[in-house]
Amino acid sequence: MGDVLAVVEQRDGKIRGVSNEVVSAAGRIASGLGGSVHALLLGGPGLSGEASGLGRFGAEKVRVGEMEALSGYHPEGYAQVVADGIATREVAVEALSKLEVDPIGLDEIDHKVLHTIIDRFNGGPVGLDTIASSISEEADTIMDVYEPYLLQLGFLERTPRGRMATHLAYEHLGLPYDKEKPPQQTLL
């Protein structure tokens, strides 16, 4: 049985969105090991309220270290200790690859979302429920966990007819982008 520890990133007492993805990825790893996810959140007073939402992303146990002395704590220091005192790009890439996260922070589900839109629906537009059904994931999870980062990167666009992959998504995935590509076929 292998439990997985996810160190949750916070800035100024607010949990960063990427931490939710880290906890979700840790959940997938722990599931494969037959274990559970323990989330560690360190910082100044007032973090307990922030920690309550981590269970939604798979943290079975959340440990909160609230101390005035930790008010300025950021997880980069933890990464430096783990990396023998030197936090380098190589260390970060290695850590991310162990979590099956690419160098810009996309994990397996992010890639599934993009490939589904591009490969199965000609880049979109395609509805959120259709994407969710295609990759066997909850629509709420896609919308709350994965979509915000894909939108922030400029890889997705929301339109009245559904989600569309942008040329940046094609470039990141190493796929040719054809602006003149015919739109997705309709039933009517």
N, C-alpha and C positions, 0 to 999 in steps of 0.2 A: 504494500500500500504506500503510495507516494503522495504526500501533501505538497502543495506548491505555494510559495510565498510570493505575493505580488506587492511590490513597494509602490504605494499610491503617491502620485505627484500632486503637490498643492502649491499654490502661490498666494501669498497674502491671505491665507485661511480659506481659500476656495479650491475645491478639487478640480484639476484640469481635465478636460474632456478625454484626452488621450488615455488617462488612467482607467476609464471605463472599458476601453478596448483592451488594455493590458490585463485587467481583471477577467474579461471575457476569454482572452487567449489563454490565461492561466487556467481557467475552467476547462478548456478543451484539453490542455495538457494533463491536468489532474484527473479528468475523466478517463483518459487513456491509461493512466497509472493506477486507477482505482482509488484515488485519494480525493482530497477536498482542497479548496482554495482558502488560504488565510491572507487577508489583506492587512498591510501595515501602513498606517497613516501617522506621520510624525509632524508636529508643529506646535504653535502656541495655543493658548486657551481658546476655546470656541469651536474646535474641530468636530466634536461629537455629533453635532447636528448634520454636518456635511457627510459623515461616515455612514449614516443610515441608508443612503441610496445605493451603496455598493453591493448590497445583497441582490438587487435587481439584476446585476451583471454577473452573478455567480459566486460572490464571496460568501462562504458559509460562516466564516469567523472573521471579524474585523477587530484588529488591535489598534487602539488609538493611544498615542503618547502625547498628551497635552501638558506642556510645561512652558513656563515663560522663557526659560533658557533656550527652547527650541523655536521661538518665534521667527527667527531668521533662517530656519532649516530649509534646505532645498535638497532633493534627492541626488543631485550631482555629486555631493560629498560621499554619499553611500556608493555610488558608481566608482568613484575614485579609489575607495578602500578595496572594493572588489577587484578592481583592475590594478592592484599593487601600487596605488597612489598616482597612476597616470591614466586619466580619462582621455582616450584618443578616439578618432573616428573609427579606427579598426576595432576597438573594443566595443563601441556602440553597435557597429554592423554585425559583429559576432554575436552579441547578446540578442539583437533583433532576429538574426537568422535562426537562433535556437528556438525562438518563439514563432518561427515561420512568418516573420514580418519583414517586408522589403525595406531598402534603405530610406524610403520616404515615409514609412509607417503604415503601409497597406498590408493587411493580413489576407488569409485565404478567402474569407467571406467578401472582403472588399474586391478582390480579384474576381470572385464568382459573380458579384453584382455587375461589374463592368463587362466581363466576358458575356454574360447573359444578355445584357442590353445590346452589345455590339454583334455577337455571333448569332444569337437566336432572333433578334428583333431589328437587325440592320441599323443599329445605333439609336433606335427609338423613333418616335416616342412610344413608351410602354408604361403601363400603370404599375404602381407600387405593389398591389396585390398579385399581379401577374409575375413580377420579379420574385416576390416572396415565394410563391408557389413553385416557380421554376428552380429555386435553389433550396427548397425545404427549410425556409427560415421564416420567422414571424415578421409580418409587415411592420409592426411597432418596433421590433428590434432593429430592422433595417433603417427605419426612419429616425429612431432615437440614437442609435449607436454608430452606424456606418455612414449613413447619408450625410450628416453634417460635415465630416472631414472630407468626403469626396466633393461636396459643394465648395468647401473652403479652398481646396486645391484647384478648383475650376475643372474637375473631371466630369461633373454632372451638371445638367441644367434641368430645372423644373419648368414644365410648360403646362398649359391648360389640358393638353392631351396626354401628359405623362412625362417620365424622365427620359432625358436624352444624354448620350455620351458625347463629350466635346472632343475636339481635335487633340487636346492635351492628354485625354485618356488614351486615345489611339497611340499617340507618341510614347507614352509611358509603357504601354503594353507591347510596343514594337510592331504595331499593326498599321497597315497603310490606311490613310484617311482620304476618302473620296467624297468631296463636297457635293459632287453631282450624282452620288449614289441614289438610286430610286428609293423613295420612302417605303416604310414597312407596308406590306400589302394589307388591304382591309377586306372584310367579308362582303361588303357592298360595293 
